[in-house]
Amino acid sequence: MVHKFKVRTSGKSEMADISREIAGIVRENGLESGVCHVFVPHTTCGLAINENADPDVRRDIMARLNESVPEDFPYRHSEGNSPAHIKSVLVGASLTVFVEDGALQLGTWQGLYLCEYDGPRSREIWVKLVKT
């Protein structure tokens, strides 16, 4: 079974913390040991695991991605969102996290993020739990 939920982003580019939602799905479904696969079915956003203590890390990541993939390059894609597509390819559209004792196995400072590159938008997140 695939569990789905929506995230409404508020800016053109941002990292929205989705850790609580994912942990809630694991808890509500009683998964004690297994893996949690997270996927985003969109081509202008991505998923990442990164620090969740200092919001400056998220700002630094987005600033560097924006600098690395500039808006003013002569892209051919007519919709004007080629930078968002490129960032999505660089970051990726899926994550896998181990689950043990009913909890996501993340490092002390880690969180799960929806990385928006073409917002604001409503994004859907898909979660698949696999018991091991």
N, C-alpha and C positions, 0 to 999 in steps of 0.2 A: 504494500500500500504506500502510495506517495502522499505525504502531508504537505499542504500548501498554505502559505500565508502571504499577505501583501505588506509592502513597505512603501510609504509615501516619502519621497525625498523632497527636500526643500530648496536645494541649490543646484547650480549647474554642475558643480563637482563637490563631492563630499564622501566621507566614510561613515555610514550609519551602522551603529553597533546592533547586531542581531543575536548576540550571545544569549540573552534571556529567552527570546522566542525559541531558539533551537534547543536550549536546555529544557524548556518547558515541554516541548514535543517529546523529548527523550523521557522525561519524568512521567508525563501523562500516559505514555504508551508502555510504561513498565519495563523498558529495556535495561537489563542489569549488566549484560556483557555483550559487546558486539561493535559494530561500526555505524557511524552516522555519516551518510553521504548528503552533501548540500550542493544544490545546483541552481543556477539562475538562467532561465530560458530567454535571455536578451543579449543583443550583440553590442550594446553601448554601455555596459556596466560589467562589474566583475565581483569576485569574492576573494577575501583575504583573511589570513590569520595574522594578527600583529598586536602590538602593545595596547593595553586598554587602561593604563594608569594615567598617562600624560597626554592630553589632547593635542599638544604641540607636535607629537610624533605624527598623528594623522594629518595635521596641516602641512608638515614638512613633506610627507609622502605625496600628497596631492600637489603641492607646489613644484616638487621635482618632476613629477609626471607631466605637469603642464608645461614646464620648461623643456623637458625632453621631447615632447610631442607638441610643437607649437601650433597655434590656430592659424597663423599667417602663411603657412606653407601652401604652394599652389596644388592643392588636392584636386582630383578629378571627380570624386563622388559629389553629385549635384545637391544632396541634402544638406551639405555643410557640416556634417558631424563625423567626418573621417577621423579626427583626433580621438574621438570617443571610441570608435571601432578599434583603432590601433592600441589604445590603452587597455581595452577589454582583452585583446589577444595577449598582451604582455602580462597582465595580471591573472587571467584565467577565469573560467566560469564555474568551477566546481572545487569542493574541498572534501576531504575525508578526515573524520576525527574518531579516535577510539573512544569507546564507552566501557567503563568498568565501575562496578558497584553503583550502577544507575546514574553516573555522572560523566559528563564530557571530560576527557583527559587532556586538559590544556595546561600549559605552563603557568606559573604564578602570575605573569603579567600579560598573558594572551587573551584576546577576545576575537570574535568572529565578526567580520564586517562586509556589508554590501558596499561596494565602491561605485558610486554614481559618477558618470562622466558626461551625461547628456540630459541633465535634469532641468527643472524638477519634473519628476515622473512618479507614476505608481508602478512599482516593480513587484513581480511575483517570485517567491523563493520556494523551491521544491526540496523536500527532505525525505530521504529513504533510510529507514532503520533496518539493519540486518543483524539478527541474533547469531552469536557464535558459541 
